[in-house]
């Protein structure tokens, strides 16, 4: 009788373990599908050591975005990712629900980064260059990865206190911009998760 009870208890705990593992796996898969580092192709412009192919190869193998400024860089470095995956650096805008309140980013950076949340262009033809550029500052964190949650209400045109607010129903992409890179300046991103 005692061994039968132990078998029942053991079976219960085994099933409970399977349940928790599958639940955790399901939650992790959902987070991965919403994490733009894992789910979307990234694009780069400017004086960076890495090109688009290198960035995306590292992203796929190691789950991280890594960008480093060239020696004596001239111009800005701009790292882009579409909100809805696309075969190009353009595409269609994403209409986030009213329940979406923020974007969460885990990063490490040697420099101040301007994060632009690009909207569809004024002509209404999608995410080709144009549209408004509400933005926020991402502070340098050169020693360790930090996770920040940025409310959509913080994104204002040109980063001005009274700038026009971001329209989350017309959101194309994020641009991570280092306007004044110095030799060896770096940005590493582990996750960019848009709240659904």
Helices and strands as residue ranges (DSSP letters): H 2-34, H 36-39, E 42-45, H 52-62, E 65-68, E 77-82, E 102-109, E 113-119, E 133-138, E 141-151, G 152-154, E 156-157, E 171-178, E 186-194
